[in-house]
């Protein structure tokens, strides 16, 4: 039984296909970009190919093929770096610097003499409490 056709049909310009061909055969390109370029060429050649068949040909999971086809159909095709991620674990560099500075402080410097050091869970709880009570969340003085 044939698999259903994707509702996310993507059309490519000749320039986009030329860029994908060049990248698909590149030896010094990032692997994920090469795989996306190969997926582009497969989808362009066989627009009705199922996600599972396309995934098998490029060595990806079918859900990943679905994601890329949907993204290309909604936002347009691009092999450029995807947009920056947001959410936990994806903080701006300034915030990371402040968090590292906090982690290097001694608890006594924050008015918590009963701890020898902050563990990850304690830091998160203290910061949560500080934000609720209006207390200091991050050190404001010189590091």
C-alpha positions in Angstrom: 0.0 0.0 0.0 1.5 3.4 -1.0 2.1 5.9 1.7 0.1 9.1 1.7 1.4 12.2 -0.2 2.7 15.0 1.9 0.5 18.1 2.2 3.7 20.2 2.3 4.6 20.6 -1.4 7.8 22.7 -2.0 8.8 24.2 -5.3 12.4 25.2 -6.0 13.9 27.7 -8.3 16.7 26.7 -10.7 19.2 28.8 -8.6 18.2 27.0 -5.4 18.7 23.6 -7.1 22.1 24.7 -8.4 23.0 25.7 -4.9 21.8 22.4 -3.5 23.7 20.4 -6.1 26.9 22.3 -5.4 26.5 21.8 -1.6 25.5 18.1 -1.9 28.8 17.3 -3.7 30.9 19.5 -1.4 33.6 17.7 0.6 34.3 20.4 3.1 30.8 21.4 4.0 29.0 20.6 7.3 27.3 17.2 7.2 23.9 18.5 8.2 24.0 21.0 5.3 25.0 18.3 2.8 22.2 16.1 4.0 19.6 18.9 3.7 20.9 19.6 0.2 20.5 16.0 -0.8 17.0 16.0 0.6 16.3 19.1 -1.4 17.4 17.3 -4.6 15.3 14.2 -3.9 12.2 16.2 -3.1 12.7 18.3 -6.2 13.1 15.3 -8.4 10.2 13.3 -6.8 7.7 15.8 -5.2 5.3 13.0 -4.3 7.9 10.9 -2.4 6.9 9.9 1.1 8.7 11.1 4.1 9.8 7.6 4.9 11.2 6.9 1.4 13.1 10.3 1.3 14.4 9.7 4.9 15.7 6.2 3.9 17.6 7.7 0.9 19.4 10.4 2.9 19.7 8.5 6.2 17.4 10.6 8.4 14.3 9.9 10.5 11.0 10.4 8.7 10.0 13.0 11.3 13.0 15.0 10.4 12.1 14.9 6.7 8.5 16.0 7.6 9.9 18.9 9.7 12.1 20.2 6.9 9.5 19.8 4.2 6.9 21.6 6.4 9.4 24.4 7.2 10.4 24.8 3.6 6.7 25.0 2.6 5.8 27.5 5.3 8.9 29.8 5.3 10.5 29.2 2.0 13.6 27.1 1.1 17.0 28.0 2.5 20.2 26.1 3.3 21.3 28.9 5.5 21.8 28.3 9.2 18.4 27.9 10.9 17.1 30.6 13.1 18.5 30.8 16.6 16.9 28.5 19.2 15.2 29.9 22.2 14.3 28.3 25.5 16.1 26.5 28.2 19.7 25.9 27.4 19.8 28.6 24.8 20.7 31.7 26.7 22.4 34.8 25.3 26.2 35.1 26.0 25.7 38.0 28.5 23.3 35.9 30.5 25.6 32.9 30.5 28.4 35.1 31.8 26.3 36.3 34.6 25.2 32.8 35.5 28.8 31.6 35.6 29.8 34.6 37.8 27.0 33.6 40.2 28.1 30.0 40.2 31.6 31.0 41.2 30.5 33.1 44.1 30.6 31.8 47.6 27.2 31.5 49.2 28.3 33.8 52.1 28.8 36.6 49.6 25.1 36.3 48.9 24.1 36.3 52.5 23.7 32.6 52.8 26.3 31.5 55.4 24.8 28.0 56.0 26.1 26.7 52.6 29.7 25.8 51.7 28.8 26.0 48.0 25.9 26.3 45.7 24.7 23.1 43.9 22.7 23.4 40.7 19.4 22.7 42.4 20.1 25.0 45.3 21.1 27.8 42.9 17.8 27.5 40.9 15.7 27.4 44.1 17.5 30.4 45.6 17.1 32.4 42.4 13.5 31.5 42.2 13.0 32.6 45.9 14.9 35.8 45.2 12.8 36.6 42.2 9.6 36.0 44.3 10.7 38.1 47.2 12.4 40.9 45.3 15.8 40.0 46.7 19.1 40.0 44.7 19.0 37.6 41.8 22.4 38.3 40.4 25.4 40.1 41.9 25.4 43.7 40.8 28.8 44.8 42.0 32.2 44.1 40.4 33.1 40.5 39.8 
